Amino acid sequence: MTKTEIIQIGEQAINEEPLLILFGESVTPELAIHSIVQRKEEGQSIDLNVGSEIRFGDQVYHVTALGHLANQNLNEIGHATLFFKKSENESANGIYLEPEVLPNIEAGMEISFL
């Protein structure tokens, strides 16, 4: 299990779209506006597969599909796009989750990747 902490929620990060964009602390100011910025401890590795869980605090989501670059980008720059819907045209950096409802998030919240 790897844990990160939400340190910033961009002012346009949550809208009517069923997705969240994660980025690490190296995110540019232009992208931070649209992103959930997370801090990960050095040396921890994220290795998600179909069936893995992502928890936002106590809210549990299951991975239903995973783009081929998602794990690599999460580990290198803390970036992935979380889709709270069924996989259609699978994004290389996408992680598709169910239930198909956005989690309630706040700064300081822990994200667990199991």
A tleap script that builds the chain and sets N, CA, C and O, in Angstrom:
source leaprc.protein.ff14SB
mol = sequence {
  NMET THR LYS THR GLU ILE ILE GLN ILE GLY
  GLU GLN ALA ILE ASN GLU GLU PRO LEU LEU
  ILE LEU PHE GLY GLU SER VAL THR PRO GLU
  LEU ALA ILE HIE SER ILE VAL GLN ARG LYS
  GLU GLU GLY GLN SER ILE ASP LEU ASN VAL
  GLY SER GLU ILE ARG PHE GLY ASP GLN VAL
  TYR HIE VAL THR ALA LEU GLY HIE LEU ALA
  ASN GLN ASN LEU ASN GLU ILE GLY HIE ALA
  THR LEU PHE PHE LYS LYS SER GLU ASN GLU
  SER ALA ASN GLY ILE TYR LEU GLU PRO GLU
  VAL LEU PRO ASN ILE GLU ALA GLY MET GLU
  ILE SER PHE CLEU
}
set mol.1.N position { 0.843 -1.181 0.000 }
set mol.1.CA position { 0.000 0.000 0.000 }
set mol.1.C position { 0.886 1.242 0.000 }
set mol.1.O position { 1.884 1.313 0.717 }
set mol.2.N position { 0.505 2.202 -0.808 }
set mol.2.CA position { 1.179 3.488 -0.858 }
set mol.2.C position { 0.167 4.567 -0.526 }
set mol.2.O position { -0.978 4.522 -0.977 }
set mol.3.N position { 0.598 5.536 0.263 }
set mol.3.CA position { -0.295 6.631 0.643 }
set mol.3.C position { 0.281 7.956 0.178 }
set mol.3.O position { 1.493 8.167 0.185 }
set mol.4.N position { -0.619 8.845 -0.226 }
set mol.4.CA position { -0.246 10.208 -0.545 }
set mol.4.C position { -1.158 11.129 0.249 }
set mol.4.O position { -2.160 10.692 0.816 }
set mol.5.N position { -0.804 12.401 0.282 }
set mol.5.CA position { -1.622 13.388 0.961 }
set mol.5.C position { -2.021 14.472 -0.027 }
set mol.5.O position { -1.177 14.979 -0.766 }
set mol.6.N position { -3.294 14.829 -0.048 }
set mol.6.CA position { -3.758 15.930 -0.885 }
set mol.6.C position { -3.284 17.223 -0.232 }
set mol.6.O position { -3.657 17.528 0.901 }
set mol.7.N position { -2.454 17.986 -0.960 }
set mol.7.CA position { -1.940 19.230 -0.392 }
set mol.7.C position { -2.580 20.464 -1.014 }
set mol.7.O position { -2.466 21.565 -0.476 }
set mol.8.N position { -3.257 20.281 -2.152 }
set mol.8.CA position { -3.899 21.421 -2.803 }
set mol.8.C position { -4.986 20.912 -3.741 }
set mol.8.O position { -4.817 19.891 -4.407 }
set mol.9.N position { -6.096 21.630 -3.786 }
set mol.9.CA position { -7.169 21.337 -4.737 }
set mol.9.C position { -7.329 22.566 -5.603 }
set mol.9.O position { -7.714 23.629 -5.116 }
set mol.10.N position { -7.037 22.429 -6.884 }
set mol.10.CA position { -7.140 23.555 -7.807 }
set mol.10.C position { -8.560 24.083 -7.891 }
set mol.10.O position { -9.524 23.332 -7.743 }
set mol.11.N position { -8.678 25.376 -8.128 }
set mol.11.CA position { -9.999 26.015 -8.129 }
set mol.11.C position { -10.921 25.487 -9.223 }
set mol.11.O position { -12.139 25.631 -9.117 }
set mol.12.N position { -10.364 24.872 -10.280 }
set mol.12.CA position { -11.183 24.287 -11.336 }
set mol.12.C position { -11.026 22.768 -11.412 }
set mol.12.O position { -11.342 22.159 -12.434 }
set mol.13.N position { -10.542 22.162 -10.335 }
set mol.13.CA position { -10.276 20.716 -10.325 }
set mol.13.C position { -11.542 19.881 -10.251 }
set mol.13.O position { -11.567 18.744 -10.721 }
set mol.14.N position { -12.590 20.439 -9.665 }
set mol.14.CA position { -13.842 19.700 -9.520 }
set mol.14.C position { -14.926 20.459 -10.265 }
set mol.14.O position { -15.194 21.627 -9.983 }
set mol.15.N position { -15.542 19.779 -11.216 }
set mol.15.CA position { -16.623 20.386 -11.998 }
set mol.15.C position { -17.617 19.297 -12.369 }
set mol.15.O position { -17.688 18.270 -11.693 }
set mol.16.N position { -18.379 19.502 -13.423 }
set mol.16.CA position { -19.410 18.527 -13.795 }
set mol.16.C position { -18.849 17.266 -14.450 }
set mol.16.O position { -19.571 16.280 -14.601 }
set mol.17.N position { -17.597 17.280 -14.834 }
set mol.17.CA position { -16.982 16.103 -15.458 }
set mol.17.C position { -16.723 15.024 -14.400 }
set mol.17.O position { -16.338 15.343 -13.276 }
set mol.18.N position { -16.934 13.746 -14.755 }
set mol.18.CA position { -16.699 12.661 -13.787 }
set mol.18.C position { -15.227 12.237 -13.742 }
set mol.18.O position { -14.900 11.067 -13.942 }
set mol.19.N position { -14.341 13.213 -13.476 }
set mol.19.CA position { -12.916 12.896 -13.434 }
set mol.19.C position { -12.178 13.828 -12.484 }
set mol.19.O position { -12.627 14.935 -12.188 }
set mol.20.N position { -11.027 13.344 -12.017 }
set mol.20.CA position { -10.101 14.130 -11.219 }
set mol.20.C position { -8.719 13.942 -11.821 }
set mol.20.O position { -8.364 12.840 -12.240 }
set mol.21.N position { -7.940 15.014 -11.865 }
set mol.21.CA position { -6.577 14.952 -12.375 }
set mol.21.C position { -5.629 15.062 -11.189 }
set mol.21.O position { -5.632 16.059 -10.468 }
set mol.22.N position { -4.820 14.028 -10.998 }
set mol.22.CA position { -3.818 14.023 -9.935 }
set mol.22.C position { -2.483 14.481 -10.494 }
set mol.22.O position { -2.118 14.133 -11.617 }
set mol.23.N position { -1.762 15.259 -9.711 }
set mol.23.CA position { -0.389 15.630 -10.035 }
set mol.23.C position { 0.416 15.673 -8.755 }
set mol.23.O position { -0.122 15.889 -7.669 }
set mol.24.N position { 1.715 15.463 -8.900 }
set mol.24.CA position { 2.635 15.615 -7.787 }
set mol.24.C position { 2.985 17.084 -7.598 }
set mol.24.O position { 2.457 17.957 -8.288 }
set mol.25.N position { 3.870 17.339 -6.663 }
set mol.25.CA position { 4.227 18.705 -6.290 }
set mol.25.C position { 4.962 19.476 -7.384 }
set mol.25.O position { 5.076 20.698 -7.291 }
set mol.26.N position { 5.459 18.802 -8.406 }
set mol.26.CA position { 6.168 19.476 -9.490 }
set mol.26.C position { 5.225 20.057 -10.549 }
set mol.26.O position { 5.686 20.555 -11.576 }
set mol.27.N position { 3.927 20.000 -10.312 }
set mol.27.CA position { 2.939 20.487 -11.270 }
set mol.27.C position { 3.167 21.972 -11.565 }
set mol.27.O position { 3.541 22.741 -10.680 }
set mol.28.N position { 2.938 22.360 -12.821 }
set mol.28.CA position { 3.065 23.772 -13.189 }
set mol.28.C position { 1.857 24.547 -12.668 }
set mol.28.O position { 0.794 23.959 -12.466 }
set mol.29.N position { 1.996 25.842 -12.447 }
set mol.29.CA position { 0.855 26.642 -11.980 }
set mol.29.C position { -0.351 26.563 -12.918 }
set mol.29.O position { -1.494 26.582 -12.462 }
set mol.30.N position { -0.101 26.474 -14.223 }
set mol.30.CA position { -1.196 26.387 -15.189 }
set mol.30.C position { -2.002 25.101 -15.021 }
set mol.30.O position { -3.226 25.113 -15.150 }
set mol.31.N position { -1.325 24.004 -14.737 }
set mol.31.CA position { -2.012 22.722 -14.542 }
set mol.31.C position { -2.576 22.581 -13.135 }
set mol.31.O position { -3.569 21.881 -12.937 }
set mol.32.N position { -1.960 23.234 -12.159 }
set mol.32.CA position { -2.409 23.121 -10.771 }
set mol.32.C position { -3.842 23.615 -10.605 }
set mol.32.O position { -4.565 23.118 -9.742 }
set mol.33.N position { -4.257 24.565 -11.398 }
set mol.33.CA position { -5.624 25.098 -11.335 }
set mol.33.C position { -6.652 23.993 -11.568 }
set mol.33.O position { -7.749 24.027 -11.011 }
set mol.34.N position { -6.286 23.011 -12.398 }
set mol.34.CA position { -7.200 21.936 -12.793 }
set mol.34.C position { -6.926 20.623 -12.053 }
set mol.34.O position { -7.542 19.603 -12.361 }
set mol.35.N position { -6.020 20.640 -11.093 }
set mol.35.CA position { -5.505 19.397 -10.518 }
set mol.35.C position { -5.713 19.262 -9.014 }
set mol.35.O position { -5.913 20.236 -8.288 }
set mol.36.N position { -5.653 18.004 -8.589 }
set mol.36.CA position { -5.542 17.641 -7.191 }
set mol.36.C position { -4.051 17.372 -6.988 }
set mol.36.O position { -3.517 16.408 -7.538 }
set mol.37.N position { -3.383 18.206 -6.210 }
set mol.37.CA position { -1.944 18.067 -6.008 }
set mol.37.C position { -1.709 17.193 -4.781 }
set mol.37.O position { -2.257 17.437 -3.705 }
set mol.38.N position { -0.876 16.166 -4.972 }
set mol.38.CA position { -0.626 15.198 -3.908 }
set mol.38.C position { 0.863 15.111 -3.604 }
set mol.38.O position { 1.709 15.360 -4.463 }
set mol.39.N position { 1.161 14.752 -2.356 }
set mol.39.CA position { 2.535 14.559 -1.912 }
set mol.39.C position { 2.716 13.084 -1.578 }
set mol.39.O position { 1.943 12.505 -0.816 }
set mol.40.N position { 3.751 12.488 -2.163 }
set mol.40.CA position { 4.063 11.075 -1.919 }
set mol.40.C position { 5.417 10.978 -1.245 }
set mol.40.O position { 6.343 11.709 -1.596 }
set mol.41.N position { 5.537 10.083 -0.281 }
set mol.41.CA position { 6.826 9.873 0.364 }
set mol.41.C position { 7.801 9.240 -0.621 }
set mol.41.O position { 7.432 8.376 -1.417 }
set mol.42.N position { 9.042 9.683 -0.551 }
set mol.42.CA position { 10.080 9.123 -1.414 }
set mol.42.C position { 10.233 7.629 -1.150 }
set mol.42.O position { 10.075 7.162 -0.022 }
set mol.43.N position { 10.543 6.894 -2.206 }
set mol.43.CA position { 10.816 5.475 -2.062 }
set mol.43.C position { 9.592 4.584 -2.113 }
set mol.43.O position { 9.722 3.364 -2.212 }
set mol.44.N position { 8.401 5.170 -2.045 }
set mol.44.CA position { 7.185 4.354 -2.145 }
set mol.44.C position { 6.797 4.221 -3.609 }
set mol.44.O position { 6.909 5.175 -4.379 }
set mol.45.N position { 6.344 3.044 -3.986 }
set mol.45.CA position { 5.966 2.770 -5.362 }
set mol.45.C position { 4.483 2.424 -5.445 }
set mol.45.O position { 3.943 1.722 -4.590 }
set mol.46.N position { 3.841 2.932 -6.488 }
set mol.46.CA position { 2.436 2.626 -6.748 }
set mol.46.C position { 2.386 1.601 -7.862 }
set mol.46.O position { 3.001 1.792 -8.912 }
set mol.47.N position { 1.657 0.508 -7.645 }
set mol.47.CA position { 1.534 -0.554 -8.649 }
set mol.47.C position { 0.079 -1.016 -8.671 }
set mol.47.O position { -0.300 -1.970 -7.992 }
set mol.48.N position { -0.724 -0.315 -9.468 }
set mol.48.CA position { -2.145 -0.632 -9.567 }
set mol.48.C position { -2.413 -1.627 -10.681 }
set mol.48.O position { -1.683 -1.687 -11.670 }
set mol.49.N position { -3.468 -2.405 -10.508 }
set mol.49.CA position { -3.951 -3.351 -11.507 }
set mol.49.C position { -5.466 -3.295 -11.486 }
set mol.49.O position { -6.055 -2.718 -10.572 }
set mol.50.N position { -6.105 -3.894 -12.495 }
set mol.50.CA position { -7.552 -4.030 -12.450 }
set mol.50.C position { -7.893 -4.816 -11.185 }
set mol.50.O position { -7.321 -5.876 -10.932 }
set mol.51.N position { -8.821 -4.294 -10.399 }
set mol.51.CA position { -9.187 -4.910 -9.131 }
set mol.51.C position { -8.543 -4.239 -7.926 }
set mol.51.O position { -8.966 -4.468 -6.793 }
set mol.52.N position { -7.522 -3.411 -8.156 }
set mol.52.CA position { -6.903 -2.663 -7.056 }
set mol.52.C position { -7.903 -1.674 -6.474 }
set mol.52.O position { -8.948 -1.402 -7.065 }
set mol.53.N position { -7.561 -1.141 -5.303 }
set mol.53.CA position { -8.408 -0.141 -4.654 }
set mol.53.C position { -7.669 1.178 -4.539 }
set mol.53.O position { -6.450 1.218 -4.367 }
set mol.54.N position { -8.433 2.255 -4.639 }
set mol.54.CA position { -7.950 3.588 -4.291 }
set mol.54.C position { -8.933 4.119 -3.267 }
set mol.54.O position { -10.145 4.109 -3.486 }
set mol.55.N position { -8.395 4.586 -2.140 }
set mol.55.CA position { -9.250 5.113 -1.074 }
set mol.55.C position { -8.951 6.591 -0.876 }
set mol.55.O position { -7.797 7.012 -0.789 }
set mol.56.N position { -10.007 7.346 -0.810 }
set mol.56.CA position { -9.934 8.765 -0.470 }
set mol.56.C position { -10.487 8.863 0.934 }
set mol.56.O position { -11.703 8.887 1.125 }
set mol.57.N position { -9.589 8.920 1.936 }
set mol.57.CA position { -10.059 8.806 3.309 }
set mol.57.C position { -10.699 7.438 3.479 }
set mol.57.O position { -10.038 6.420 3.273 }
set mol.58.N position { -11.987 7.394 3.855 }
set mol.58.CA position { -12.714 6.138 4.034 }
set mol.58.C position { -13.523 5.726 2.803 }
set mol.58.O position { -14.196 4.695 2.826 }
set mol.59.N position { -13.464 6.514 1.735 }
set mol.59.CA position { -14.248 6.227 0.531 }
set mol.59.C position { -13.451 5.277 -0.367 }
set mol.59.O position { -12.335 5.597 -0.775 }
set mol.60.N position { -14.019 4.122 -0.670 }
set mol.60.CA position { -13.315 3.067 -1.402 }
set mol.60.C position { -13.785 3.011 -2.853 }
set mol.60.O position { -14.983 3.012 -3.137 }
set mol.61.N position { -12.812 2.962 -3.761 }
set mol.61.CA position { -13.071 2.837 -5.202 }
set mol.61.C position { -12.267 1.666 -5.736 }
set mol.61.O position { -11.174 1.376 -5.248 }
set mol.62.N position { -12.823 0.986 -6.754 }
set mol.62.CA position { -12.169 -0.167 -7.364 }
set mol.62.C position { -11.756 0.172 -8.790 }
set mol.62.O position { -12.515 0.781 -9.543 }
set mol.63.N position { -10.547 -0.230 -9.146 }
set mol.63.CA position { -10.020 0.005 -10.489 }
set mol.63.C position { -10.660 -0.998 -11.442 }
set mol.63.O position { -10.554 -2.209 -11.248 }
set mol.64.N position { -11.331 -0.476 -12.483 }
set mol.64.CA position { -11.967 -1.334 -13.476 }
set mol.64.C position { -11.178 -1.396 -14.789 }
set mol.64.O position { -11.337 -2.337 -15.567 }
set mol.65.N position { -10.336 -0.399 -15.031 }
set mol.65.CA position { -9.466 -0.378 -16.215 }
set mol.65.C position { -8.316 0.571 -15.907 }
set mol.65.O position { -8.424 1.452 -15.054 }
set mol.66.N position { -7.206 0.368 -16.628 }
set mol.66.CA position { -5.983 1.097 -16.324 }
set mol.66.C position { -5.200 1.324 -17.605 }
set mol.66.O position { -4.903 0.372 -18.327 }
set mol.67.N position { -4.862 2.581 -17.897 }
set mol.67.CA position { -4.042 2.887 -19.060 }
set mol.67.C position { -2.613 2.394 -18.865 }
set mol.67.O position { -2.144 2.249 -17.737 }
set mol.68.N position { -1.930 2.141 -19.974 }
set mol.68.CA position { -0.599 1.530 -19.900 }
set mol.68.C position { 0.479 2.439 -19.297 }
set mol.68.O position { 1.541 1.945 -18.921 }
set mol.69.N position { 0.239 3.745 -19.195 }
set mol.69.CA position { 1.221 4.659 -18.601 }
set mol.69.C position { 0.849 5.114 -17.183 }
set mol.69.O position { 1.610 5.851 -16.556 }
set mol.70.N position { -0.289 4.691 -16.683 }
set mol.70.CA position { -0.790 5.209 -15.409 }
set mol.70.C position { 0.175 4.968 -14.246 }
set mol.70.O position { 0.502 5.911 -13.525 }
set mol.71.N position { 0.628 3.756 -14.051 }
set mol.71.CA position { 1.536 3.471 -12.937 }
set mol.71.C position { 2.854 4.224 -13.082 }
set mol.71.O position { 3.351 4.802 -12.116 }
set mol.72.N position { 3.417 4.217 -14.280 }
set mol.72.CA position { 4.687 4.901 -14.521 }
set mol.72.C position { 4.575 6.391 -14.209 }
set mol.72.O position { 5.431 6.945 -13.520 }
set mol.73.N position { 3.525 7.042 -14.710 }
set mol.73.CA position { 3.366 8.476 -14.485 }
set mol.73.C position { 3.046 8.799 -13.026 }
set mol.73.O position { 3.505 9.818 -12.509 }
set mol.74.N position { 2.270 7.950 -12.357 }
set mol.74.CA position { 2.014 8.158 -10.927 }
set mol.74.C position { 3.317 8.121 -10.141 }
set mol.74.O position { 3.525 8.930 -9.237 }
set mol.75.N position { 4.183 7.193 -10.482 }
set mol.75.CA position { 5.435 7.051 -9.749 }
set mol.75.C position { 6.451 8.128 -10.095 }
set mol.75.O position { 7.220 8.546 -9.229 }
set mol.76.N position { 6.471 8.583 -11.339 }
set mol.76.CA position { 7.472 9.565 -11.758 }
set mol.76.C position { 7.080 10.999 -11.424 }
set mol.76.O position { 7.902 11.763 -10.919 }
set mol.77.N position { 5.816 11.376 -11.705 }
set mol.77.CA position { 5.415 12.778 -11.505 }
set mol.77.C position { 4.102 12.914 -10.727 }
set mol.77.O position { 3.539 14.004 -10.633 }
set mol.78.N position { 3.623 11.801 -10.175 }
set mol.78.CA position { 2.391 11.854 -9.380 }
set mol.78.C position { 1.151 12.110 -10.194 }
set mol.78.O position { 0.140 12.561 -9.656 }
set mol.79.N position { 1.207 11.826 -11.504 }
set mol.79.CA position { 0.109 12.197 -12.400 }
set mol.79.C position { -0.686 10.998 -12.904 }
set mol.79.O position { -0.129 9.983 -13.324 }
set mol.80.N position { -1.998 11.150 -12.847 }
set mol.80.CA position { -2.940 10.224 -13.483 }
set mol.80.C position { -4.273 10.952 -13.577 }
set mol.80.O position { -4.555 11.871 -12.809 }
set mol.81.N position { -5.078 10.525 -14.528 }
set mol.81.CA position { -6.438 11.029 -14.613 }
set mol.81.C position { -7.357 9.934 -14.108 }
set mol.81.O position { -7.372 8.824 -14.639 }
set mol.82.N position { -8.122 10.257 -13.078 }
set mol.82.CA position { -9.061 9.308 -12.491 }
set mol.82.C position { -10.424 9.538 -13.119 }
set mol.82.O position { -10.999 10.620 -12.999 }
set mol.83.N position { -10.939 8.514 -13.791 }
set mol.83.CA position { -12.250 8.593 -14.435 }
set mol.83.C position { -13.254 7.811 -13.603 }
set mol.83.O position { -13.046 6.634 -13.311 }
set mol.84.N position { -14.318 8.453 -13.232 }
set mol.84.CA position { -15.370 7.805 -12.449 }
set mol.84.C position { -16.501 7.425 -13.410 }
set mol.84.O position { -17.638 7.881 -13.295 }
set mol.85.N position { -16.122 6.559 -14.369 }
set mol.85.CA position { -17.047 6.070 -15.385 }
set mol.85.C position { -16.428 4.840 -16.039 }
set mol.85.O position { -15.272 4.501 -15.786 }
set mol.86.N position { -17.208 4.187 -16.875 }
set mol.86.CA position { -16.728 3.006 -17.592 }
set mol.86.C position { -15.675 3.414 -18.622 }
set mol.86.O position { -15.727 4.514 -19.173 }
set mol.87.N position { -14.736 2.533 -18.872 }
set mol.87.CA position { -13.704 2.764 -19.874 }
set mol.87.C position { -14.310 2.670 -21.267 }
set mol.87.O position { -14.933 1.667 -21.617 }
set mol.88.N position { -14.124 3.721 -22.057 }
set mol.88.CA position { -14.599 3.715 -23.447 }
set mol.88.C position { -13.379 3.716 -24.350 }
set mol.88.O position { -12.922 2.657 -24.780 }
set mol.89.N position { -12.855 4.880 -24.636 }
set mol.89.CA position { -11.585 4.987 -25.364 }
set mol.89.C position { -10.513 5.190 -24.312 }
set mol.89.O position { -10.228 6.318 -23.907 }
set mol.90.N position { -9.926 4.101 -23.878 }
set mol.90.CA position { -9.034 4.111 -22.720 }
set mol.90.C position { -7.877 5.087 -22.891 }
set mol.90.O position { -7.133 5.022 -23.869 }
set mol.91.N position { -7.738 5.982 -21.936 }
set mol.91.CA position { -6.646 6.950 -21.894 }
set mol.91.C position { -5.382 6.252 -21.416 }
set mol.91.O position { -5.436 5.440 -20.493 }
set mol.92.N position { -4.243 6.557 -22.033 }
set mol.92.CA position { -2.974 5.934 -21.644 }
set mol.92.C position { -2.627 6.225 -20.193 }
set mol.92.O position { -1.950 5.429 -19.543 }
set mol.93.N position { -3.085 7.358 -19.686 }
set mol.93.CA position { -2.782 7.765 -18.321 }
set mol.93.C position { -4.000 7.647 -17.411 }
set mol.93.O position { -3.990 8.147 -16.286 }
set mol.94.N position { -5.042 6.990 -17.894 }
set mol.94.CA position { -6.294 6.924 -17.162 }
set mol.94.C position { -6.393 5.767 -16.196 }
set mol.94.O position { -5.866 4.680 -16.430 }
set mol.95.N position { -7.094 6.035 -15.088 }
set mol.95.CA position { -7.474 5.000 -14.139 }
set mol.95.C position { -8.991 5.101 -14.014 }
set mol.95.O position { -9.520 6.137 -13.613 }
set mol.96.N position { -9.684 4.027 -14.358 }
set mol.96.CA position { -11.151 4.019 -14.366 }
set mol.96.C position { -11.642 3.357 -13.094 }
set mol.96.O position { -11.201 2.266 -12.733 }
set mol.97.N position { -12.565 4.034 -12.416 }
set mol.97.CA position { -12.968 3.619 -11.074 }
set mol.97.C position { -14.473 3.468 -10.944 }
set mol.97.O position { -15.251 4.116 -11.643 }
set mol.98.N position { -14.853 2.596 -10.030 }
set mol.98.CA position { -16.250 2.526 -9.606 }
set mol.98.C position { -16.268 2.487 -8.088 }
set mol.98.O position { -15.347 1.943 -7.480 }
set mol.99.N position { -17.293 3.049 -7.462 }
set mol.99.CA position { -18.535 3.532 -8.055 }
set mol.99.C position { -18.304 4.782 -8.920 }
set mol.99.O position { -17.291 5.471 -8.807 }
set mol.100.N position { -19.275 5.033 -9.773 }
set mol.100.CA position { -19.186 6.123 -10.736 }
set mol.100.C position { -19.706 7.422 -10.139 }
set mol.100.O position { -20.643 8.031 -10.655 }
set mol.101.N position { -19.085 7.830 -9.054 }
set mol.101.CA position { -19.430 9.078 -8.370 }
set mol.101.C position { -18.137 9.651 -7.799 }
set mol.101.O position { -17.316 8.915 -7.253 }
set mol.102.N position { -17.957 10.968 -7.927 }
set mol.102.CA position { -16.755 11.596 -7.402 }
set mol.102.C position { -16.701 11.487 -5.879 }
set mol.102.O position { -17.728 11.585 -5.207 }
set mol.103.N position { -15.504 11.284 -5.343 }
set mol.103.CA position { -15.383 11.262 -3.885 }
set mol.103.C position { -15.466 12.681 -3.318 }
set mol.103.O position { -15.245 13.659 -4.033 }
set mol.104.N position { -15.778 12.777 -2.061 }
set mol.104.CA position { -15.689 14.047 -1.352 }
set mol.104.C position { -14.240 14.175 -0.906 }
set mol.104.O position { -13.741 13.337 -0.155 }
set mol.105.N position { -13.571 15.213 -1.364 }
set mol.105.CA position { -12.160 15.377 -1.035 }
set mol.105.C position { -11.910 16.730 -0.392 }
set mol.105.O position { -12.690 17.670 -0.544 }
set mol.106.N position { -10.796 16.802 0.333 }
set mol.106.CA position { -10.382 18.056 0.959 }
set mol.106.C position { -8.873 18.023 1.160 }
set mol.106.O position { -8.275 16.950 1.237 }
set mol.107.N position { -8.268 19.188 1.243 }
set mol.107.CA position { -6.832 19.275 1.502 }
set mol.107.C position { -6.523 18.600 2.834 }
set mol.107.O position { -7.274 18.731 3.801 }
set mol.108.N position { -5.402 17.874 2.866 }
set mol.108.CA position { -5.008 17.134 4.057 }
set mol.108.C position { -5.487 15.694 4.057 }
set mol.108.O position { -5.029 14.892 4.870 }
set mol.109.N position { -6.408 15.351 3.152 }
set mol.109.CA position { -6.940 13.992 3.073 }
set mol.109.C position { -5.863 13.043 2.518 }
set mol.109.O position { -5.027 13.428 1.701 }
set mol.110.N position { -5.916 11.815 2.983 }
set mol.110.CA position { -5.013 10.784 2.535 }
set mol.110.C position { -5.630 10.007 1.375 }
set mol.110.O position { -6.818 9.685 1.395 }
set mol.111.N position { -4.809 9.709 0.362 }
set mol.111.CA position { -5.208 8.806 -0.720 }
set mol.111.C position { -4.374 7.551 -0.549 }
set mol.111.O position { -3.148 7.624 -0.467 }
set mol.112.N position { -5.031 6.397 -0.495 }
set mol.112.CA position { -4.327 5.110 -0.370 }
set mol.112.C position { -4.484 4.335 -1.660 }
set mol.112.O position { -5.583 4.219 -2.202 }
set mol.113.N position { -3.368 3.801 -2.149 }
set mol.113.CA position { -3.353 2.985 -3.355 }
set mol.113.C position { -3.031 1.561 -2.911 }
set mol.113.O position { -1.922 1.286 -2.453 }
set mol.114.N position { -4.011 0.646 -3.049 }
set mol.114.CA position { -3.860 -0.715 -2.575 }
set mol.114.C position { -3.973 -1.712 -3.730 }
set mol.114.O position { -3.870 -2.919 -3.515 }
savepdb mol mol.pdb
quit
